[in-house]
Amino acid sequence: MQASSLSEIKKELNRLSPDEVLELCMRVVKFKKENKELLSYLLFEAQDEQAYIHNRKENIDEQFSEINMHNLRITKKNLRKILRNTNKYIRYSGNKQTLAELLIYFCKKMKSSGIAIHKSPALQNILEAQTKKIHAALKTMDEDLQYDYKKELI
């Protein structure tokens, strides 16, 4: 089955009644957990981005507290899982400021966690890749925000 283009889907949704659109949304939400999470974000959290960021930071804190630091291989797997979840939260928001704040927070937590980053090239690469992502996002922001976030990154 081939998926229709976004413009075709939008035209078709415009043609439907609000009740029919609601029914379609409910069916889509039932299929994947991510669909339900995205819809929850859009309905309940998108209005207050700072509260959303704060909640996601608390979630990152919880995940960092559960990391097994005795084995670097397992530590790396745990960090990748945290990063995967963080990127999912960033994707839901679609906001560059959210991206910068959450990734800066992730990098700070990673550095301050006591993980022996210098002993593992893979962990160093994770940190470097996130730093590059942050710098790329900062280039698209206002100069004042760039300054504030760069100061936080150091």
N, C-alpha and C positions, 0 to 999 in steps of 0.2 A: 504494500500500500504506500502510495506516494503522498506526502503531506502537502497541503496547499500553502500558498505564499501568505505572508502576514496581511498583505493588502486584501487578498481574497477573503481571508477569515474575518477581517475587520468589516468588509462590506456585508458579509453574511450576518455578522452579529448585529449590525445596524438595522438589518431587515427584521430581526426577531423582536418579540415583545420582551419587556423586562422579566416577566416570569419565566420565559423560555431561556433567557440568558442566565438567570439564577439557577435553573435546573442544570444547564450545561456546566456552569462553574462547580456545582456540587458534584457532578460526575467526574470532572477533572481532578478535583481535590481528593477524591477517593482512591485514585490510582497510585499516587506517589506521595511519600512523606514530605519531600521537598516542595511539592505543589501546595500542600497544606501549610507548610511553614512560610512560604512566600505569601500566600493569601493572608495568613495571620499577621505577618509584618505589614502588609499593605493596609489592612483594615484597622489594626490596633496600635502599631508602633511607628508608622511612617510620619505621623504628625509631630512626634517629639523625638527627633534624631539623637539629641544628647542623652535622653533616658535609654534609648536603644543601645547607644555606644556604651553607656555605663553598665547595662545588663550584660552585654557581650564581654566586657572586661571582667566582670565577676565570673562569667562562665569560663573564661580563659584562666583565671586564678584557680578555679576548682580543678580544671584539667591539669594545670601545672602541679598542683598539690598531689596528684595521683601518679605522677611520673616515677618510674623505676629508674633510679640513677646508678644502680650497681652494675649495669651492663650497658655499654655504649650503643650496642646494636638495638637493644630494646628501647633505650632512651631516644634514639633516632626515630624509631617507629612511632613512639608516643608523640614526639614533636611534629612529625608529619601529619599525624591524626589531628592534633590541635590546629595546625596550620590549614589543613583541609577544611575543618569546621569554620575557622576564622574567615577563610576565603569565601565560604558559602554565605556567611553573614554579610560580607562586603558585597557580594553579588546581589543579594536581596536589596540592599540599600542603593547601590549604583552611584553613591556619592563619593567624590574624591576625598573629601575631608574625613569621612568614615574610614575609607581605605587607609589614609595616612595615620589617623589616630590608632586604629586597631593594629596595624602592622608595626608602628612604633612601639606600642604597648607590648606586642608579642616579642619584639627584639629585645626590649628592656628586660622583660621577664626571663627570656632565654639567657641573657648575659648575667643577670643577678641570681639565677637559680642555683648556681654552684655546679652546673654541668661543665665537664671538662671539654669545652668546645675546641680548644687548641689541640687536643689529642685526636680529633677526628676530622679529616678533610670533608666528609659528608656534612657534618654539623656546621663547619665553616661555610660550606657552599650554601646551606639553607639560609644562614644569616646574611651572606652576601647577596643572594637572590632577592631576599625581602628588602634589603637596603636599596637595591636597584629599582625595585617596584615603587618604593616610597619616593625616591628621587624623580622617577618618571611621572608620578602623580603630582608631585610638587610643582613641576614645570608648568602644569596647566592651571595652577591656582594664582590667586592674587598675591602680589609681592609681600604684603604684610603677613599673610598666612604662611607663605613660603619661609619667611624669616622666623616666625614662631615655631614652625614644625622643624626646621633645620636646627634651631637652637635646642629643641627637645631631643632631636636625634643624636646629638653629640654626647 
